[in-house]
Amino acid sequence: MNEPTRTTVAAFKAPFGQEIELQDATTEDGVSLMRVRIRERSRFTVFDIDPATADDWGRAMRAWAQSTGALTPDGANDD
């Protein structure tokens, strides 16, 4: 099986030096996955998730972020 075609969707730095990259990874047979790449110093964690899991994960993360009070009503960081 060939490597999927990957396009970076977002990349950002998290606290404590982690670098996070989100990629659209589409296989040659048309399956779309979200590849999550987390780099912490020389160590990488990479995994692929399907659209339904990405949606569930995104909703859970947004709900948690909003519950901390650290976001403005439009979803932006207060800092």
C-alpha positions as CSV (number, residue, x, y, z in Angstrom):
1,M,0.0,0.0,0.0
2,N,1.3,3.5,-0.9
3,E,1.7,6.3,1.6
4,P,-1.4,8.5,1.7
5,T,-1.3,12.0,0.2
6,R,-0.9,14.4,3.2
7,T,-1.7,18.1,3.4
8,T,-1.1,20.1,6.6
9,V,-4.3,21.5,8.0
10,A,-2.8,23.1,11.1
11,A,0.5,23.3,13.0
12,F,1.1,24.8,16.4
13,K,3.2,24.6,19.5
14,A,1.8,23.5,22.8
15,P,3.2,24.2,26.3
16,F,6.4,22.4,27.4
17,G,7.8,22.2,23.9
18,Q,5.4,19.9,22.1
19,E,4.8,20.6,18.4
20,I,1.5,19.4,17.0
21,E,0.7,19.0,13.3
22,L,-2.7,18.0,11.9
23,Q,-2.7,16.6,8.4
24,D,-5.4,15.5,6.0
25,A,-4.2,12.1,4.9
26,T,-6.0,10.6,2.0
27,T,-5.2,7.1,0.9
28,E,-5.0,6.1,-2.8
29,D,-8.4,4.4,-2.5
30,G,-10.0,7.7,-1.3
31,V,-10.2,7.1,2.5
32,S,-9.8,10.4,4.4
33,L,-8.1,10.4,7.7
34,M,-6.7,13.0,10.1
35,R,-3.1,12.3,10.9
36,V,-2.1,13.7,14.2
37,R,1.7,14.2,14.7
38,I,3.0,15.2,18.1
39,R,6.7,15.9,18.5
40,E,8.3,16.2,21.9
41,R,12.0,16.7,21.6
42,S,13.2,13.7,19.5
43,R,10.1,11.6,20.1
44,F,7.2,11.5,17.7
45,T,3.7,10.1,18.3
46,V,1.7,9.7,15.1
47,F,-1.7,8.3,14.6
48,D,-4.6,8.4,12.1
49,I,-8.2,9.0,13.0
50,D,-11.4,8.8,11.0
51,P,-13.8,11.8,10.5
52,A,-16.3,10.6,13.2
53,T,-13.5,10.2,15.8
54,A,-12.1,13.6,14.8
55,D,-15.5,15.2,15.3
56,D,-16.0,13.5,18.7
57,W,-12.5,14.5,19.8
58,G,-12.9,18.1,18.6
59,R,-16.2,18.5,20.5
60,A,-14.7,17.1,23.7
61,M,-11.7,19.4,23.5
62,R,-13.8,22.5,22.7
63,A,-16.2,21.7,25.6
64,W,-13.2,21.2,28.0
65,A,-11.6,24.5,26.8
66,Q,-14.8,26.4,27.3
67,S,-15.3,24.9,30.7
68,T,-12.0,26.4,31.9
69,G,-13.2,29.9,31.3
70,A,-10.0,30.6,29.4
71,L,-11.8,31.3,26.1
72,T,-13.7,34.4,25.0
73,P,-17.3,33.8,23.6
74,D,-15.9,33.7,20.0
75,G,-13.6,30.8,21.0
76,A,-10.3,32.8,21.0
77,N,-7.8,32.7,23.8
78,D,-7.9,35.5,26.3
79,D,-4.2,36.1,26.2
